[in-house]
Amino acid sequence: MNKHLAKNSLWRYIPLLLILPLSGLAELASLYSVQALLPKLSEVYNIPLNQVGLILSAEVGFLAFAMLFSGSLSDRFGRKKIIVYSLLAGGILTLLCATTSSWHVLVFYRALLGIAVSGITAAVTVYITEEVSPALAGIITGYFIFGNSLGSMSGRVLATLMMEHISVESIFCFFSTVLLLMALLVFIFLPASKNFSAAPSLNLTKMLKGGKEHFTNSKISACFMIGFIIFGSFTSAFNFLAFHLHGEPYHLPYSLIALIPISFSLTFFAAPFSAKMAMRYGSMNTLSLLLIMMLCGALITFISPSLPIFILGIICFSVAFFSSHSTLLTWVSSHAPHAKGQATALYLLCYYAGGAIIGYLNGFVFAAMGWNAVAISIMSLLAIGLLLSRYLHITERKASEIGIMNMS
């Protein structure tokens, strides 16, 4: 495809380029607003430092569990319908969070929120695969991930800035409104699927069999593990970044710490660029480079006492993370031989499970030994992810060579 045709084709997808990133923005903003509120929630509800992260682990953990079913639901009932209902249910549950003064009930509502919004990313990714030409699918997925990064950024930034002026209940009401408005916009403006074929039924045995086939496919299952690692690493870093920078030796106010996630907006350039690099040099080569960037970013925070250099390391780490996620999503969706919605959902299950499990466990590491111990934990995990990406590259190259030999 020449550049002129690619440009003309891209214009056809303008509604997708606007609506899909915005849906990801609304989802992630609502989910990760609570991460910025952890210091405030610890204070308001009198929750210990090593336990307050449970609320984020609850919503992310139940989101991961719901991924077992959300992909299959989108295969059965359609991509657009699942996106709209997920946003609508998320808005209602976020509003309920504003009505309770009980910590346990709040954790319960956030867990239900994770279940409610589980269908969005799985349905969106497969919608793109089905409705967008292969030459542009990776680029549009990159912009969707940019919407996710913008949501993660805006959720944290807005929640941090608002908590100094309004109550936690009012913050929940604000994010509820965002989700409900986005559900309306998706319903009105997202084009109906043209290439979707509904699965005949929701057969649990067939779902489990299909899931087993995805997990036994090394091209897919290795990505599941890498997703587990990268999101667990990212969640660990941002669960405790505010605590670290607010304390010794930096003493930064929360209003300044809130500005750090603005760097996520760099994903607007980085994610589509990494998609183009993947098309040119191979997905796993690109992923390996991105994982090395994450490693370097974490290493900088470990070795540098300088605040500007520390923040530079966090920015490098964050931008490479979102681009890695975009690359993995595209790989899984394109390499799944069947039930692409289920394959994407299983990747996201492992991805969010990593955030819930690793993020929670590193809370004990941070409480006992501080930031440097968390950085070592993150670097060790990313090294494993890097080895897996090289394994996938070698496997793919051998498969290509065998295919060429068979053709000749």
Number of C-alpha atoms within 10 A of each C-alpha: 8 6 8 9 9 13 12 10 16 17 11 11 17 11 13 24 19 16 21 27 24 23 28 27 27 30 31 22 27 30 24 24 24 24 26 26 21 23 20 19 18 16 13 12 13 11 17 11 18 17 13 24 26 21 24 25 27 22 27 30 25 22 27 27 21 22 31 22 22 30 30 29 23 28 24 18 17 20 27 20 18 25 26 25 18 24 29 21 20 30 29 17 19 27 23 19 24 19 14 13 12 11 16 12 14 18 18 15 22 28 21 22 29 28 24 26 32 32 29 26 26 31 27 25 27 29 25 24 21 19 17 20 14 12 13 20 21 29 22 26 27 31 27 30 29 29 29 27 31 27 28 27 25 25 27 29 24 19 26 26 17 16 18 12 8 11 12 20 17 16 23 22 18 18 24 26 18 19 29 22 16 25 22 13 15 22 16 12 12 15 14 15 15 9 11 17 12 13 15 9 13 14 11 11 9 11 18 12 12 16 17 11 17 25 18 11 13 14 20 25 19 20 25 25 17 27 27 25 25 27 25 27 28 22 24 29 22 19 24 25 17 22 20 18 20 16 12 9 10 12 11 16 12 19 15 14 20 20 16 18 22 16 18 25 19 18 26 20 14 21 30 24 16 26 26 19 16 19 13 11 11 15 22 23 16 21 27 19 16 24 26 18 19 29 24 17 25 29 20 21 21 18 12 13 12 12 14 10 15 19 19 17 22 26 21 21 26 25 26 28 26 26 28 29 23 28 28 22 27 23 19 25 25 19 13 18 13 13 19 26 31 28 32 31 34 29 31 28 27 26 25 30 25 29 27 28 19 24 28 24 18 27 22 15 18 21 16 11 11 16 22 16 16 25 23 15 17 24 22 14 18 22 16 14 24 20 14 18 24 15 16 20 19 13 13 15 13 12 12 12 11 12 11 10 9 8 7 6
